[in-house]
């Protein structure tokens, strides 16, 4: 999960993912997002499993999600993930589930990334907090993650409110 770049993770809806109505059961959208974040961390060389071994967990402290249209059995989709803001111990991540034919939002602003169309199924904003597993308290983001993810230095983040604003914003209507 590199700073302000989009990682794409393919998903195919399995039978276990659907409910009695034949569409993806709502908590499974969040599972798809989690799988994509795990893959993004593996790609930069900081897998979540390694963090856990070092006594660090990343807790979803807040999530804003918007369901847009259903996914059905055997549907193929892509989860796009982008890290857009950071503070000392927290990250703001944007994710969306889209059709594989939809061109990736590889750059642009948060609002551009969160724009939806007929090929967007689900969008979400998440705030993750680095937590010490022993104490359960927030800790600084691991330096290895900062370097591997290309995060700006804390001093740079502190001077730029946009880069350090990990608050989740309301979704625009439409």
Secondary structure, DSSP 8 states (H G I E B T S, - for coil): --BT-EEEEEEE--GGGB-TTSBB-HHHHHHHHHHHHHHHHHHTT--HHHHHHTTEEEEEEEEEEEE-S--BTT-EEEEEEEEEEE-SSEEEEEEEEE-TTS----SS-HHHHT---TTEEEEEEEEEEEEETTT--B----HHHHHHHT---HHHHHH-HHHH----------
